[in-house]
Amino acid sequence: MTETTNPKLSDSIKKLGYAHNSHIRLYGELLQLVSDPIVEGEKIVFVEGMELKSRRVKRLRIPLPVVMMAQRSLRTSNAR
């Protein structure tokens, strides 16, 4: 599922490293992302990732500071 209600926010979060096929550490777990960011609200963004150890796929919320950083980036680029 890659639906998004805010494609610009999704793109901004992808630029921060939360894009499909990226490897990240989130909440103490090493993950390979199997989806792009899924925006469900102004500050609610999820990503689906596969745990590298167990190969289990789960949906995790992207930390709010990351979402806020992406929103600030959008506001800055729109102000130019």
Backbone hydrogen bonds, N-H to C=O, Kabsch-Sander energy under -0.5 kcal/mol:
donor,donor_aa,acceptor,acceptor_aa,energy
5,T,39,V,-1.1
10,S,6,N,-2.2
11,D,7,P,-2.5
12,S,8,K,-2.1
13,I,9,L,-2.3
14,K,10,S,-2.1
15,K,11,D,-1.8
16,L,12,S,-0.6
16,L,13,I,-0.8
17,G,14,K,-2.0
18,Y,13,I,-1.5
21,N,33,L,-2.8
22,S,19,A,-2.2
24,I,22,S,-0.5
24,I,31,L,-2.3
26,L,24,I,-0.5
26,L,29,E,-2.4
29,E,26,L,-1.5
31,L,24,I,-3.1
31,L,29,E,-0.5
32,Q,50,M,-2.1
33,L,22,S,-3.0
33,L,31,L,-0.5
34,V,48,E,-2.8
35,S,48,E,-0.9
38,I,46,F,-3.3
39,V,37,P,-0.6
40,E,38,I,-0.6
40,E,44,I,-2.9
41,G,44,I,-1.3
45,V,43,K,-0.6
46,F,38,I,-2.6
47,V,60,L,-2.3
49,G,58,K,-2.8
50,M,32,Q,-3.0
51,E,49,G,-0.5
51,E,56,R,-2.8
52,L,30,L,-2.1
55,R,51,E,-1.9
58,K,49,G,-2.7
60,L,47,V,-3.0
60,L,58,K,-0.5
62,I,45,V,-3.1
66,V,63,P,-1.0
67,V,63,P,-1.7
68,M,64,L,-2.9
69,M,65,P,-2.0
70,A,66,V,-2.1
71,Q,67,V,-2.3
72,R,68,M,-2.5
73,S,69,M,-2.1
74,L,70,A,-2.0
75,R,71,Q,-2.4
76,T,72,R,-2.5
77,S,73,S,-2.3
78,N,74,L,-2.1
79,A,75,R,-1.4
80,R,76,T,-0.6
